Amino acid sequence: MGKVKRKEIPSVEDMFDFSNKAVIVTGAGRGIGAGIAIRFAEAGAHIVVNYRTNEASANEVAEKIKTMGKKAILIRADVSRHNDVESLVKDAVKTFGRIDILINNAGTYPLSALLEMSEDEWNLVINTNLRSVHLCTQAVARQMINQKHEGAIINIASIEGENPAPQHSHYNAAKGGVLMYTRASAQELGKYNIRVNAVSPGLIWKEGLEKAWPDGVRRYLKTVPLKRLGYPDDVADTCLFLASPASRWITGVNLRVDGGMITSTGY
């Protein structure tokens, strides 16, 4: 066999330098999405801050990125709708000339008992959490292929995709679908040098969580091996790794960011 040709390996110092990379983060107006957008900007990237409803919050994220000397554009789009996604990608390319990284983060997380769940409730969760991943991946992958340059796609899944929670059958199903879709798209897009991976967060802190769900927070902290909740930066730094050359031979994987919760004994 002939010697396998190796790409030039960046230095450790340059490994997480995303200078001038164009990154789309869906659902970037708050929470995990905002944390990811800001963290990539800190690493040098220019950001497409996507939102659907909360323009004020998304604008705060974009303005913070601009104070770092990086470019940020605000794009309203319902990423569960084909036409909105096509417009999102078109506007991103018009501004930055390319797309290097896609973070499929947009999602919704309502509670609904299986026997009482309406069809509308089911459709909302499946469309927002799963259909959006397909539409954005398809549109961005086509753009990356046209660019003839490597790309990275990262899907924000959940530990509930492997370990279901009560009153979340729609969400559990959607996130389980995201995990398999990640593997399937990695298989098909690898020949174009596009890597696709997933990140599965556990319970991530947000303002007011302890008051809104005190019992859930208490139970999580009692069980999780690392004895704390997660933060958006914990998820964001995992995304940085998966988008960087440090993970250049990794595709189709799911990295859990849950403080070890998935290891807890079930009996």
Secondary structure as UniProt FT lines:
FT   TURN            12..16
FT   TURN            19..20
FT   STRAND          22..25
FT   TURN            26..29
FT   HELIX           31..42
FT   TURN            43..44
FT   STRAND          46..51
FT   HELIX           55..67
FT   TURN            68..69
FT   STRAND          72..76
FT   TURN            79..80
FT   HELIX           82..96
FT   STRAND          101..104
FT   HELIX           114..116
FT   HELIX           119..126
FT   HELIX           127..131
FT   HELIX           132..147
FT   STRAND          151..156
FT   HELIX           159..161
FT   TURN            166..167
FT   HELIX           169..189
FT   HELIX           190..192
FT   STRAND          194..201
FT   TURN            207..208
FT   HELIX           209..212
FT   HELIX           214..223
FT   TURN            225..226
FT   HELIX           232..243
FT   HELIX           245..247
FT   TURN            248..249
FT   STRAND          254..257
FT   TURN            259..260
FT   HELIX           261..263
//
